[in-house]
Amino acid sequence: MRFKIDLNPHFKQALALMEQGDRHVFVTGKAGTGKSTLLQVFRERAKKSLVVLAPTGVAAVNVKGQTIHSFFRFKPDITPASVKDVAVHAKDRETYKKLQ
């Protein structure tokens, strides 16, 4: 679904970081600031594979992504200290390597 949108300087800067960079990008902002729209525009333009993650189920649905817990197969009781001990499923190893 292509659509026309006027990109303000902040959107242009964010898109440039996402398109040209090889780093992970954390998109944040108040409600109604265009986060979901930015992701939609980026998805349409992206020439690379991407993963869109969100902290809650509602947020994941809104951006057509996955929750962080679902993507990484984290159990609800995971803590920062226990992340290192999470067993990586064989089929996920390659994905995890690409994300590092």
N, C-alpha and C positions, 0 to 999 in steps of 0.2 A: 504494500500500500504506500505509494509515493504521495507526498503532500508538500505543498509550498509553505515555507516558514521563513520569516525574517529573523536572521540570527544576530543577536546583539554581541558586542565584543566579548562578553564573558562566555557565551555559548561557543563562539568561534575559538576562543582560547582552549576551552575544555575539549572540543572536538579535535583540535590539533594535537593535544596531548594524547588523546585516545587513539587517533589515527596514526600518528607518526612515532609514538613512543613504544617502547617495549617493556613498559612497567605496568604494574597493576594500578588501576585508577579507582579511587574511592569517591563516589558521588554522594554529596550530602547537601542538605538545605531545608529550609522551612517548607511547609505545605504550599503548593501552588507556585513554586519557583521554577518549575520546568524540568525537574529531574527525569521524570518518566518520558517526557517529550525528547529530551536530550538523548536518552538511551534509544528511543525509537529512531531518531535521525541517524544515530551512529550505526545501529543495526542495518539500516538501509544502505549506508555507505561502506560498511566494513568489508574489507577484502581479506580479513583474517578471521579465524574461528574465535569465538568469544564465549565467556561464561558470565551470566548476570545473576548475582546472588543478592539476597535481601535477608534482613534479620527476622522478619515475621512472614507468616503465610499470606496475609493480606497484601503486604508490600510485594511479595514474590509474584502473586497473581497480577498485581497492577503493572509490573514491569515485564511480565511474561518470562519470569526467571524461576529460580529455585530458592528455597531457604538454604542458609549456610549449613545448618544441621543436616538437611536432606542430601545436599551435594556431597558433603564429606562423610556422610553416614555416621554422624555423631549421635550418641545417645543423649537424652535430655539432661543427664546429670554430669555432662562433661565440664571440666574446669581447664583453665589455661595450663596448669601444671600437668594435667593428664593427656593433653593433646599429643605430646611427644610419644606417648605409649599406645596410641591408637593403632591397631593392626590395619595395615593397608591391604585392601583386597587386590588380588593380582591384576584384575582388569583396570583398576584405578591407578596403578603405579605410574603408568605413562602420563596420565593426566596430571597427577601430583607433581611429577618432574617438570612438566611444562609450566606449572603455576609457580614454581620456585624462582 
